[in-house]
């Protein structure tokens, strides 16, 4: 497959942010990485950075607080797995 270049127009703000993100790689590579990291439900890479932050005891405590808050507002409870 031949990689063809395309011209795109972005705001100064977006350009500045992309410059910060890309470091030494190309803009195309930086944009490609951003696209790969996204899903319809959000940025999985950002979420994964929080995996393992809480131990089981703290996680259970937080889950209890969330469930109490949800009950107060009529939302469904978190599962207890």
Phi, psi and omega in degrees: 000135180271129176274114178261141177277145176229147177266130175235156180245128177230158178290164177301322180297312179297317179301314179298317179294319178296322177300319179294320184288318191290334182054244183262357180274173181284162175300319180301315180295319179297315179295318178301316179295320178297318180295316180298327183281352183261148171227176179295336183262002178131187183270104183296323181300320178294318180297317182298335179295342180263354180299131177084003181292319181262140171282173185300319181296312180295320179299317178296320179297314179296319180299320178298317178296318178297316180296320178297317178296318181294321178299319181297330181252008175076024179266163179290153183274157173286148178292157183255045179272000000 
